[in-house]
Structures are given as C-alpha cells and as structure tokens.
Amino acid sequence: MNQVLLLYGDMPAEVIEQIERETHVVGPFSAEQDWRTPLLQADAVITGVEFKFTAGIMDAAPRLRVIGRPGIGVDNVDLAAATACGICVVNTPTRPPSRLQKRS
C-alpha cells in the first residue's frame, strides 16, 4: 500500500479521513519532530511551508513521487532537484484544504 506522509498540521480531520480511504497516512508531524525517518518510506507528502525539501532530503527518499502543498506557493521545495529526482510538485492555490468537496 502506498504511504502518504502528512506534514501539514492544519489538515482538517475529514480530509485526512478521505485520504485514508485510499492509502496509508503517517502523521501529521511538526517541523520539530523526526519527520525525515518516515519520509524514507513515503510515496507522497502533503506539506506546509515550514518543511524544507532540499536536494539532499529528496535524494534520501527513494520512494517519493509527489510533494503536495495546500495553498499558494512551493518556495519550500527545490523544484530543480525535484525534477531531477522524478518528483512531481503540486499545490492548491485557489482552494484551501478546509473545504472538503465530495466526488461526483
């Protein structure tokens, strides 16, 4: 089963529950906690801006394929390094995660 590492503390519970229906969620973690160890097994990350994704961090995460950032901007992610590692970086600039939309 794919694993999503949640590094976004303000994620509403109903959103986490929806993600958990599809995959295994680990977290949420704060920036002060050891989030790099679980990152080694993560296929995807949902992150806030307080977590920095450098080339070294992404190189140490061999399974990582997606970094998602709820909200505007991805300044916390080295986009060139992500591209070199084959990691897709996405954000949700127009819709905050506090509003859960049901699938049609």
Secondary structure, 3 states (H helix, E strand, C coil): CCEEEEECCCCCHHHHHHHHCCCEEECCCCCCCCCHHHHCCCCEEEECCCCCECHHHHHCCCCCCEEEEEECCCCCECHHHHHHHCCEEEEECCCCCCCCCCCC
